[in-house]
Amino acid sequence: MNIDSVWPRIVQHAGQTFKTSTGLEFTYRVPGQFLRVTRDGREINRSLSRTNFARALEAMPVDRPGDISDCQGPAYTWAILMDPRVRRHDW
């Protein structure tokens, strides 16, 4: 699996609710080759790039966000990549 096939899935589910491993709900938007996370009605001041997801994807599947702590926003990155809507049955 590579980012070229996974990124469209990430884009497709923008605006939908995801949950971190600790159960915190969040949404995101994809204004370009990155995404912006919103939690508790506020956008978090951090962009998560497509490159960040490509790097994390190389490690998938992993059991917890700490396993990809070298990536930005590991809690959100992990939650998105491990969600069945994005993951499907590919990892």
Residue frames as a rotation matrix with the C-alpha (Angstrom) as fourth column:
MET 1
0.586 0.810 0.000 0.00
0.810 -0.586 0.000 0.00
0.000 0.000 -1.000 0.00
ASN 2
-0.608 -0.788 0.097 1.31
0.787 -0.614 -0.052 3.44
0.101 0.045 0.994 -0.82
ILE 3
-0.571 0.342 -0.746 0.22
0.277 -0.775 -0.568 6.98
-0.773 -0.531 0.348 -0.15
ASP 4
-0.894 0.235 -0.380 -1.07
-0.447 -0.456 0.770 7.45
0.008 0.859 0.513 -3.71
SER 5
-0.486 0.756 -0.439 -3.81
0.199 0.585 0.786 4.90
0.851 0.295 -0.435 -3.05
VAL 6
-0.292 0.343 -0.893 -4.46
0.951 0.204 -0.232 5.86
0.103 -0.917 -0.386 0.59
TRP 7
-0.927 -0.122 -0.353 -4.51
0.200 -0.960 -0.194 9.67
-0.316 -0.250 0.915 0.35
PRO 8
-0.669 0.742 0.038 -7.77
-0.316 -0.331 0.889 9.71
0.672 0.583 0.456 -1.68
ARG 9
-0.023 0.645 -0.764 -9.41
0.661 0.583 0.473 7.69
0.750 -0.493 -0.440 1.12
ILE 10
-0.540 -0.236 -0.808 -8.22
0.798 -0.448 -0.402 10.25
-0.267 -0.862 0.430 3.66
VAL 11
-0.981 0.175 -0.078 -9.61
-0.192 -0.912 0.363 13.07
-0.008 0.371 0.928 1.52
GLN 12
-0.479 0.843 -0.244 -12.90
0.066 0.312 0.948 11.20
0.876 0.437 -0.205 1.00
HIS 13
0.124 0.541 -0.832 -13.59
0.839 0.390 0.379 11.03
0.529 -0.745 -0.406 4.74
ALA 14
-0.902 -0.404 0.150 -12.75
0.297 -0.836 -0.462 14.66
0.312 -0.372 0.874 5.57
GLY 15
-0.484 0.723 0.493 -15.42
-0.685 -0.664 0.301 16.16
0.545 -0.192 0.816 7.81
GLN 16
0.459 0.619 -0.638 -16.38
-0.070 0.741 0.668 12.82
0.886 -0.262 0.383 9.33
THR 17
0.588 -0.185 0.787 -15.79
-0.806 -0.218 0.551 12.01
0.070 -0.958 -0.277 13.00
PHE 18
0.171 -0.640 -0.749 -12.76
0.022 0.763 -0.646 9.96
0.985 0.094 0.145 13.97
LYS 19
0.957 0.114 0.267 -11.57
-0.262 -0.054 0.964 8.88
0.124 -0.992 -0.022 17.43
THR 20
-0.031 -0.997 0.076 -8.10
-0.852 -0.013 -0.524 8.79
0.523 -0.081 -0.849 18.91
SER 21
-0.376 -0.184 -0.908 -6.94
0.115 0.963 -0.243 5.70
0.920 -0.196 -0.341 20.79
THR 22
-0.959 0.025 -0.283 -8.13
0.280 -0.076 -0.957 7.38
-0.045 -0.997 0.066 24.01
GLY 23
-0.233 0.969 0.075 -11.59
0.956 0.243 -0.165 8.07
-0.178 0.033 -0.983 22.56
LEU 24
-0.307 0.110 -0.945 -11.25
0.075 -0.987 -0.139 11.79
-0.949 -0.114 0.295 21.81
GLU 25
0.395 0.552 0.735 -13.40
0.800 0.187 -0.570 12.71
-0.452 0.813 -0.368 18.83
PHE 26
-0.303 -0.479 -0.824 -12.07
-0.100 -0.843 0.528 14.92
-0.948 0.242 0.208 16.05
THR 27
0.797 0.410 0.443 -12.69
0.431 0.127 -0.893 15.86
-0.423 0.903 -0.075 12.45
TYR 28
-0.327 -0.900 -0.288 -10.36
0.315 -0.391 0.865 17.19
-0.891 0.192 0.412 9.80
ARG 29
0.861 0.452 -0.233 -10.37
-0.066 -0.355 -0.933 19.07
-0.504 0.818 -0.276 6.54
VAL 30
0.009 -0.845 0.535 -7.99
0.742 0.364 0.563 18.71
-0.670 0.391 0.631 3.61
PRO 31
0.697 0.306 -0.649 -7.30
-0.056 -0.879 -0.474 22.11
-0.715 0.367 -0.595 2.02
GLY 32
0.450 -0.613 -0.649 -4.37
-0.882 -0.194 -0.428 20.82
0.137 0.766 -0.628 -0.04
GLN 33
0.195 -0.488 -0.851 -1.60
-0.112 0.851 -0.513 18.26
0.974 0.195 0.111 0.40
PHE 34
-0.924 -0.379 -0.048 -2.13
0.019 0.081 -0.997 18.40
0.382 -0.922 -0.068 4.16
LEU 35
0.072 0.982 -0.177 -4.95
0.527 0.113 0.842 18.21
0.847 -0.154 -0.509 6.65
ARG 36
-0.677 -0.133 0.724 -6.09
-0.441 -0.714 -0.544 20.36
0.589 -0.688 0.424 9.56
VAL 37
-0.537 0.413 -0.736 -7.57
0.649 0.760 -0.046 18.74
0.540 -0.502 -0.676 12.66
THR 38
-0.310 0.530 0.790 -10.54
-0.601 -0.753 0.269 20.16
0.737 -0.391 0.551 14.59
ARG 39
-0.448 0.191 -0.874 -11.29
0.645 0.746 -0.167 18.98
0.619 -0.638 -0.457 18.12
ASP 40
-0.235 0.481 -0.844 -13.87
0.873 -0.278 -0.401 20.41
-0.428 -0.831 -0.355 20.51
GLY 41
0.734 0.665 0.136 -14.93
0.639 -0.610 -0.467 22.90
-0.228 0.430 -0.873 17.85
ARG 42
0.673 -0.568 -0.473 -11.45
-0.466 -0.823 0.326 24.40
-0.575 0.001 -0.818 17.51
GLU 43
0.876 -0.446 -0.183 -8.91
0.027 0.424 -0.905 23.84
0.481 0.788 0.384 14.80
ILE 44
0.684 -0.710 -0.164 -5.60
0.440 0.223 0.870 22.66
-0.581 -0.668 0.465 16.19
ASN 45
0.750 -0.440 -0.494 -2.68
-0.585 -0.791 -0.182 24.83
-0.310 0.425 -0.850 15.16
ARG 46
-0.366 -0.850 0.379 -0.85
-0.387 0.509 0.769 22.11
-0.847 0.134 -0.515 13.26
SER 47
0.444 0.411 -0.796 -0.92
-0.895 0.175 -0.409 20.80
-0.028 0.895 0.446 9.73
LEU 48
0.066 -0.387 0.920 -0.40
-0.163 0.905 0.393 17.10
-0.984 -0.175 -0.004 9.05
SER 49
-0.145 -0.236 -0.961 1.16
-0.917 -0.333 0.220 16.69
-0.372 0.913 -0.168 5.62
ARG 50
0.836 0.368 -0.406 0.63
-0.530 0.730 -0.430 14.01
0.138 0.575 0.806 3.04
THR 51
0.026 -0.932 -0.363 4.34
-0.426 0.318 -0.847 13.21
0.904 0.177 -0.388 3.49
ASN 52
-0.507 -0.127 0.852 3.72
-0.862 0.087 -0.500 12.66
-0.011 -0.988 -0.154 7.21
PHE 53
0.478 0.773 0.417 1.04
-0.708 0.620 -0.338 10.10
-0.520 -0.133 0.844 6.37
ALA 54
0.674 -0.317 -0.668 3.31
-0.449 0.542 -0.710 8.44
0.587 0.778 0.223 3.80
ARG 55
-0.435 -0.886 0.159 5.99
-0.625 0.169 -0.762 7.99
0.649 -0.431 -0.627 6.47
ALA 56
-0.345 0.389 0.854 3.48
-0.832 0.295 -0.470 6.59
-0.435 -0.873 0.222 8.98
LEU 57
0.670 0.673 -0.313 1.97
-0.736 0.547 -0.398 4.31
-0.097 0.497 0.862 6.36
GLU 58
0.045 -0.761 -0.647 5.32
-0.594 0.500 -0.630 2.53
0.803 0.413 -0.430 5.98
ALA 59
-0.836 -0.404 0.370 4.99
-0.515 0.349 -0.783 1.36
0.187 -0.846 -0.500 9.60
MET 60
0.003 0.955 0.296 1.36
-0.984 0.056 -0.169 0.22
-0.178 -0.290 0.940 9.44
PRO 61
0.564 0.797 0.214 -0.14
0.049 -0.291 0.955 -1.63
0.824 -0.529 -0.203 11.13
VAL 62
-0.715 -0.698 0.039 1.01
0.007 -0.062 -0.998 -0.56
0.699 -0.713 0.049 14.58
ASP 63
-0.304 0.605 -0.736 -0.71
0.854 0.516 0.071 -1.11
0.422 -0.607 -0.673 17.91
ARG 64
0.480 0.434 -0.762 -0.66
0.780 -0.609 0.144 2.43
-0.401 -0.664 -0.631 19.27
PRO 65
0.966 -0.041 0.256 0.21
0.101 -0.851 -0.516 6.02
0.239 0.524 -0.817 18.36
GLY 66
0.625 -0.773 0.105 3.47
-0.488 -0.282 0.826 5.82
-0.609 -0.568 -0.553 20.30
ASP 67
0.255 -0.510 0.821 4.72
0.540 0.780 0.317 3.37
-0.802 0.363 0.474 17.70
ILE 68
0.195 -0.192 0.962 4.81
0.909 -0.332 -0.251 6.23
0.368 0.923 0.110 15.17
SER 69
0.630 0.063 -0.774 6.02
0.583 -0.697 0.417 8.94
-0.513 -0.714 -0.476 17.56
ASP 70
-0.522 -0.849 -0.079 8.54
0.524 -0.392 0.756 10.09
-0.673 0.353 0.650 14.93
CYS 71
-0.431 0.481 0.764 5.57
0.755 -0.272 0.597 11.39
0.495 0.834 -0.245 12.89
GLN 72
-0.927 0.199 0.319 3.75
-0.296 -0.909 -0.294 14.65
0.232 -0.367 0.901 13.54
GLY 73
-0.194 0.935 0.296 0.48
-0.981 -0.187 -0.054 14.39
0.005 -0.300 0.954 15.42
PRO 74
-0.904 -0.275 -0.326 0.85
-0.320 0.943 0.092 10.64
0.282 0.187 -0.941 16.03
ALA 75
-0.667 0.714 0.213 -2.50
0.077 0.351 -0.933 10.37
-0.741 -0.606 -0.289 17.86
TYR 76
0.251 0.786 -0.565 -4.39
-0.536 -0.373 -0.757 11.81
-0.806 0.493 0.327 14.88
THR 77
-0.244 -0.440 -0.864 -2.24
-0.964 0.210 0.165 10.18
0.109 0.873 -0.475 12.22
TRP 78
-0.986 -0.132 0.100 -2.68
-0.152 0.963 -0.223 6.76
-0.067 -0.235 -0.970 13.86
ALA 79
-0.365 0.924 0.115 -6.43
-0.022 0.115 -0.993 7.26
-0.931 -0.365 -0.022 14.35
ILE 80
0.285 0.457 -0.842 -6.95
-0.820 -0.339 -0.462 8.10
-0.497 0.822 0.278 10.68
LEU 81
-0.350 -0.519 -0.780 -4.74
-0.879 0.470 0.081 5.35
0.324 0.714 -0.621 9.26
MET 82
-0.998 -0.047 0.043 -6.11
-0.060 0.912 -0.406 2.64
-0.020 -0.407 -0.913 11.56
ASP 83
-0.261 0.965 -0.032 -9.75
-0.587 -0.185 -0.788 3.60
-0.766 -0.187 0.615 11.03
PRO 84
-0.251 0.199 0.947 -11.59
0.456 0.888 -0.066 0.95
-0.854 0.415 -0.314 8.95
ARG 85
0.800 0.586 -0.128 -12.80
0.190 -0.451 -0.872 3.61
-0.568 0.674 -0.472 6.49
VAL 86
0.540 -0.702 -0.464 -9.21
-0.833 -0.525 -0.176 4.38
-0.120 0.481 -0.868 5.54
ARG 87
-0.362 -0.755 0.546 -7.49
-0.709 0.603 0.364 1.12
-0.605 -0.256 -0.754 6.41
ARG 88
0.406 0.624 -0.668 -10.06
-0.848 0.530 -0.021 -1.18
0.341 0.574 0.744 4.83
HIS 89
0.932 -0.138 0.335 -8.33
-0.046 0.872 0.487 -4.57
-0.360 -0.469 0.807 4.95
ASP 90
0.787 -0.616 -0.018 -5.04
-0.090 -0.086 -0.992 -3.41
0.610 0.783 -0.124 3.49
TRP 91
-0.373 -0.928 0.019 -2.92
-0.216 0.067 -0.974 -3.54
0.902 -0.368 -0.225 6.68
